[in-house]
Amino acid sequence: MRNDVNNLPHWVWYTAMFLYCADRARMETPTKSIDEVYKDFLQDQRLDKNSGFQLRNQGTSMMLAYGLLVLPRAIWDRDDLPVFEFSTKTEFNFIVADFHAQTQHSQFIRCIRNSISHANLNIIAPADTHQRDTFTFWNYNPRKQCVDFKVLSSWKGFLSFLGEVAKYYINTVKPFFESCC
């Protein structure tokens, strides 16, 4: 197993490059299949089947997490939005149990958002598979000088959580802002 955090820039770069290539192919060769675009991309980037690159990767997950949790900080700090249900809470195993993060969804979001924004995370990727990765997030409290929040989730569980967050934005936050502002 390896800590895959150091590979995040690698995964993010290749994922972004594929998206640019796919967009260019959409405009220049609209009849080309996604599979053909992907194979051309792998060849152009000199990636082979042994490179481990796949579009669903840890970098894509962290780009999504950053875009949903870190960048829209002001949204998460608001008190007037409808409640985020957090039905995917069971996907997280609390290692350092912050009582408030376990009982208040807003505190959990704050702690996991802080861990992502400060790169307080580990990704353990077993060498034999890309689907059993383990994500660990922690929050360091400088006032108390200790880690006051630490959770572990499978990659699949973390993606389920991000899916719930994305649906909350699309189905709840966006209509809320459209109706009031």
C-alpha positions as CSV (number, residue, x, y, z in Angstrom):
1,M,0.0,0.0,0.0
2,R,1.1,3.6,-0.6
3,N,0.0,7.0,0.6
4,D,-1.4,8.4,-2.7
5,V,-1.7,12.0,-1.6
6,N,1.6,12.8,-3.3
7,N,0.1,11.5,-6.6
8,L,-2.9,13.9,-6.5
9,P,-1.2,16.5,-8.7
10,H,-0.5,13.7,-11.2
11,W,-4.1,12.5,-11.2
12,V,-5.5,16.0,-11.3
13,W,-3.3,17.0,-14.3
14,Y,-4.1,14.0,-16.4
15,T,-7.8,14.2,-15.6
16,A,-7.9,17.9,-16.5
17,M,-5.9,17.2,-19.7
18,F,-8.4,14.5,-20.7
19,L,-11.3,16.9,-20.2
20,Y,-9.6,19.5,-22.4
21,C,-8.9,16.8,-25.1
22,A,-12.5,15.6,-24.9
23,D,-13.9,19.1,-25.3
24,R,-11.6,19.7,-28.3
25,A,-12.6,16.4,-29.8
26,R,-16.3,17.2,-29.2
27,M,-15.9,20.4,-31.3
28,E,-13.4,19.2,-33.9
29,T,-14.5,15.5,-34.4
30,P,-18.0,15.1,-33.0
31,T,-18.5,11.6,-34.4
32,K,-15.5,10.3,-32.4
33,S,-16.6,8.0,-29.6
34,I,-15.5,8.7,-26.0
35,D,-13.5,5.4,-26.1
36,E,-11.6,6.6,-29.1
37,V,-10.9,10.0,-27.5
38,Y,-9.7,8.2,-24.4
39,K,-7.4,5.8,-26.3
40,D,-6.0,8.8,-28.3
41,F,-5.5,10.7,-25.1
42,L,-3.6,7.8,-23.4
43,Q,-1.4,7.5,-26.5
44,D,-0.7,11.2,-26.7
45,Q,0.2,11.4,-23.0
46,R,2.3,8.2,-23.4
47,L,0.2,6.5,-20.8
48,D,-0.2,2.7,-21.1
49,K,-2.4,0.3,-19.2
50,N,0.3,-0.1,-16.5
51,S,0.3,3.6,-15.7
52,G,-2.8,3.1,-13.4
53,F,-4.5,6.1,-14.9
54,Q,-8.3,6.0,-15.0
55,L,-10.8,8.8,-15.1
56,R,-12.3,7.9,-11.8
57,N,-9.3,8.6,-9.6
58,Q,-8.3,10.1,-6.3
59,G,-7.5,13.4,-8.0
60,T,-10.9,13.7,-9.5
61,S,-12.5,12.9,-6.1
62,M,-10.4,15.7,-4.4
63,M,-11.2,18.2,-7.2
64,L,-14.8,17.5,-6.6
65,A,-14.4,17.7,-2.8
66,Y,-12.6,21.1,-3.1
67,G,-15.2,22.5,-5.4
68,L,-18.2,21.3,-3.3
69,L,-16.9,21.9,0.2
70,V,-13.9,24.3,0.3
71,L,-14.6,26.9,-2.4
72,P,-18.3,27.6,-1.4
73,R,-17.4,28.1,2.3
74,A,-19.8,31.0,2.7
75,I,-22.7,28.7,1.8
76,W,-21.7,26.2,4.5
77,D,-21.5,29.0,7.0
78,R,-25.0,30.2,6.4
79,D,-27.8,29.5,8.9
80,D,-30.8,30.3,6.6
81,L,-30.4,27.4,4.2
82,P,-32.5,24.2,4.4
83,V,-30.9,21.5,6.5
84,F,-28.3,19.2,4.8
85,E,-29.6,15.7,5.7
86,F,-26.2,13.9,5.7
87,S,-27.6,10.4,5.1
88,T,-24.2,9.2,4.1
89,K,-22.8,9.8,7.6
90,T,-22.5,6.0,8.1
91,E,-19.8,6.0,5.4
92,F,-17.4,7.6,7.9
93,N,-15.7,5.9,10.8
94,F,-14.8,8.3,13.5
95,I,-11.3,7.7,14.8
96,V,-11.1,10.8,16.9
97,A,-14.6,11.4,18.0
98,D,-15.5,15.1,18.1
99,F,-18.9,15.0,19.8
100,H,-20.1,18.1,17.9
101,A,-19.0,16.7,14.5
102,Q,-20.9,13.4,15.3
103,T,-24.1,15.2,16.2
104,Q,-24.1,18.4,14.2
105,H,-23.9,18.1,10.4
106,S,-22.6,21.7,10.1
107,Q,-19.7,20.9,12.4
108,F,-18.8,17.7,10.5
109,I,-18.8,19.7,7.2
110,R,-16.6,22.4,8.8
111,C,-14.1,19.8,10.1
112,I,-13.9,17.9,6.8
113,R,-13.8,21.1,4.8
114,N,-10.8,22.3,7.0
115,S,-9.0,19.0,6.5
116,I,-9.3,19.2,2.7
117,S,-8.4,22.9,2.6
118,H,-5.3,22.3,4.7
119,A,-4.4,19.0,3.0
120,N,-4.8,17.1,6.2
121,L,-5.6,13.8,4.5
122,N,-4.2,10.5,3.6
123,I,-5.2,8.3,0.8
124,I,-4.0,4.7,1.1
125,A,-4.2,2.9,-2.3
126,P,-3.7,-0.8,-2.3
127,A,-1.5,-1.8,-5.2
128,D,-3.8,-4.6,-6.4
129,T,-7.0,-2.5,-6.9
130,H,-8.2,1.0,-7.5
131,Q,-11.5,0.5,-5.7
132,R,-10.5,-0.2,-2.1
133,D,-8.7,3.0,-1.4
134,T,-9.1,4.5,2.1
135,F,-9.4,8.2,2.7
136,T,-8.5,9.6,6.1
137,F,-9.3,13.2,7.0
138,W,-8.4,15.1,10.2
139,N,-8.7,18.6,11.6
140,Y,-5.9,20.1,13.6
141,N,-7.0,22.5,16.3
142,P,-4.2,25.0,16.8
143,R,-5.8,26.5,19.9
144,K,-5.8,23.1,21.6
145,Q,-2.7,22.0,19.7
146,C,-4.2,18.6,18.9
147,V,-6.2,16.7,16.3
148,D,-9.8,17.1,17.4
149,F,-11.5,15.4,14.4
150,K,-10.4,12.3,12.4
151,V,-12.5,10.2,10.2
152,L,-11.9,7.3,7.8
153,S,-13.9,6.4,4.7
154,S,-13.6,4.1,1.8
155,W,-13.3,5.8,-1.6
156,K,-16.8,4.5,-2.5
157,G,-18.2,5.9,0.7
158,F,-16.5,9.3,0.2
159,L,-17.9,9.5,-3.3
160,S,-21.3,8.7,-2.0
161,F,-20.9,11.6,0.5
162,L,-19.8,13.9,-2.4
163,G,-22.8,12.8,-4.4
164,E,-25.1,13.7,-1.6
165,V,-23.4,17.1,-1.2
166,A,-23.7,17.7,-5.0
167,K,-27.4,16.8,-5.0
168,Y,-27.9,19.1,-2.0
169,Y,-26.5,22.0,-4.1
170,I,-28.5,21.1,-7.2
171,N,-31.8,20.3,-5.6
172,T,-31.8,22.5,-2.5
173,V,-29.2,25.3,-2.5
174,K,-29.6,26.5,-6.1
175,P,-33.5,26.6,-6.0
176,F,-33.2,28.4,-2.6
177,F,-31.0,31.1,-4.0
178,E,-33.1,31.4,-7.2
179,S,-36.3,31.9,-5.2
180,C,-35.0,34.4,-2.6
181,C,-32.4,36.4,-4.4
